[in-house]
């Protein structure tokens, strides 16, 4: 059993991790940006001058996708898949990478959608009280904090795992 | 960095001077008119809703006329034109424009009427086209469709709802009424689902023939021409042409009016000004021959206002505001710090008890924005673009401040970008590697590279965050002393300041081995300070409660607030996240570019340049929005949360809040 875990094919799990952090937050952000966009388009039909304000609100839930991509890119370059020669790692190390990717993968997905709902509410706030836009923005940015915390742990985890010899 | 002192004033004057005085005030933009509270048998407020309605109506008319002109004769506008200041109008021009008011307003109404006529004509053209369409199967007919026969024959015009030949029709008729023989059908036009015919019979058999036809499904057409169908269609076509000519003529008239666009804009501004003025009149206390105006002016401007108003035969005096009344807020900041003003205004202006946080906030805004963006090249682009707009267009106050915000944030990005060695991400290194075969990085960070060393970046972010949050507490101390509330300064702010500093100090001393020796007494001092601060918070935070138990409970609850400091500090880790996002996205594009350019062919290099241009433009856009939002959040939640109340009302003097021109008096 131990021999299996120490066999040098761990790259596949690390790549699964990289794929998940791109996939889930990406799907979340795409869903979220879409949701806010629908609400914003409705308001724009009434008052096209609010476009730039609404665009900011729409882009708020886009960051989770970027965080996922960021984690994935850092991991792939750390593994030598981008811009280098792929490293050989044990299965157990590969699994460690996979686990370390989970926080941003999962929190990224859910927080993007929750943030989008807050942003969409911000859109109706802007529709009625355009001067209060900053508050709508802040409500939405509050949700993002947790994606940032998850991102932090995933990135720090990944860079820490590189130094461990399993 | 300060709130400007305000002075409440009262102006008394003759009603006959009202127009002159209000217009003067409007051009000076120095006095905010407040509703006069007194209401008795002498003074009352004047209802100006009728005039206001008239002006709103005129404004709506001019706006729609301008919209129509834009539709028919679009104006060429540059992307940055909205940053240009409004042109100024001299006193003489102003008088001249007033004279031509009515003429221009009726010209606007004429534009609207012409547009309405065009719409009507277009609708008519559509209706005529429908008639022509209805006639189209009948075009081969050579007699008018309403023709009903000669002396001895009768004629019917109509169609069968299926495709039939002459034989089919005759056969069907023979089945329906075998005795009808003297008939004739002319097939005029045919399609898959209809056959248009002229049907003839003897006049004596007219009724019988008609009922037979009806049984066969013969239907009269909806459109029946008076003349031969082809002639009728041609006549209808000529009617369309006539209408199109009319439309052209009307459009020409509208286009001609586009020359007056500027005049219409003057007029629009004039009506906006008059509307403002009449809104102000409602706030005055008016008697039969006199009126009273109360309002606020900036204290240092009071003498000037009084002198100017007294020239117009009015009496002006300083008055004391009522007890629960708070002065409107006007902020004065110098060139460097005014950039933060729009950010503060978006949140809320300082209330009576707040100090103006703009200068400290602006400094941290530039600083934090710079680290988040953290790229020298992006910073240069920002600074150049905003600097260009400021120099070239000299935008008015509000827009100038926004430009300044991004200008100084850009400068700060250049600074941090150089420290982090980031110029379009790692573009210089990628180019050196791809084209010149460099094996080592040609551009090295002066301090460290956040992407390869995220832990240092995290410490930096949280460290700066701690400074920012503690600065919030310092602002709280300053504000409390300004409000002569020393107790709040010491118990609510200073105690927390010493608590946080001593906890952090103690933790650093005991957890990290410092490269230099510290006196052994220092950790003990920190522990002493921690105990002292905790005691102060525990016993003094609930000082408003008389009951000792309640007071301690309140203090304990306040101490629990220490967790919020922890989350405040962690919140600054977003600086790391956004900094990495900007850096990594640029790396991704550079990497893609180098894959294309690595082939060494000219095509590959062009492709690389394209990828980099598009990619970095995208990255600047998305990163700017992210940095803007998150720097705002750090100011609003973490910084303002410590000391700032907000809720002040903006100083809005009676002014010409016009869209297109400036009617301000130089003074």
Interface residues (C-beta under 8 A of the other chain):
Chain A: X55 X56 X59 X60 X62 X63 X66 X67 X69 X70 X73 X74 X82 X83 X133 X134 X137 X138 X141 X142 X144 X145 X148 X149 X151 X152 X155 X156 X159
Chain B: X346 X347 X451 X454 X455 X458 X570 X571 X573 X574 X576 X577 X580 X581 X584 X585 X587 X588 X591 X622 X625 X626 X628 X629 X630 X632 X633 X636 X637
